[in-house]
Amino acid sequence: MRDALSRRVVAWETSACAAADLVLTSLEYALASREAAPGELVHHADHGTQYTSVKLTTRLVRVGIQASVGSVGDSFDNALAENLWMVIKTEYIDGFYNSRRIQKRLGYLSPIECEKRHYASRATAEQPNLKPRQSALIR
């Protein structure tokens, strides 16, 4: 699973077969490694049975994740995941891709650096202004 904002790989699992349990294991791993409120996440996937299973869709609903499955024949929802398979063939996820591989689309930052900047600016923007107002009339 990959974060669409930072392009960081947040979870992965391997198996000899593509079953719903494989996707559920990855989802649980991703949820444990991220802090997201219900309604903030969208799960993009194709029409594979593992992604349209009752097990997965039930879990997505329970944790407040919206499922997004494109129409048959288009790759819009699955393009980021397909791109990841190309990357995995040539790069390591933890040792290089997430931490050191800079990306033009991210302003020449690595996925982890992109996330750090994003959340730091978000935290700064959410800080309340506790300074007292100054009166317009100063005597």
Phi, psi and omega in degrees: 000145187227138177282122183289334178291304186260351183068015180286138174281117185255345178195148175202157180206150178239154179198159177285342178224151180268092181244166180301324180298327177297314180293319179298320178298316178296319179298315180297320177298315180296317180296323180289335183264357184232155172247106180222136178280152176306137180093352181270341187249150174233131178260109180267135179203173176265193185271017178301148183299331179292333181270339180256009182292154177298320179304310183289313183296325176295315180296319178300315179297316183297328180260005175076033178255130179279132177273136179230113179235120181290175178286157181300131176097345176257158184244014185300314182287334188253000186299318180296320178293318179295322177298325180299321180299323177296318181295316182300327180295336186240348185224160174267142184287297186284316185287336184224304190302304184291322190265330187234340184285111179281152182228133180304316182300336181260019180072034180060040174245159171280163178304319180293319177297320178300314179297316181301314179295318181299309184288330176293317179291326177294318179294321178295318181292332183271355180291131179289149177275107185259006179284139179290146177290144175264139181291142178291334179258106177253123182253000000 
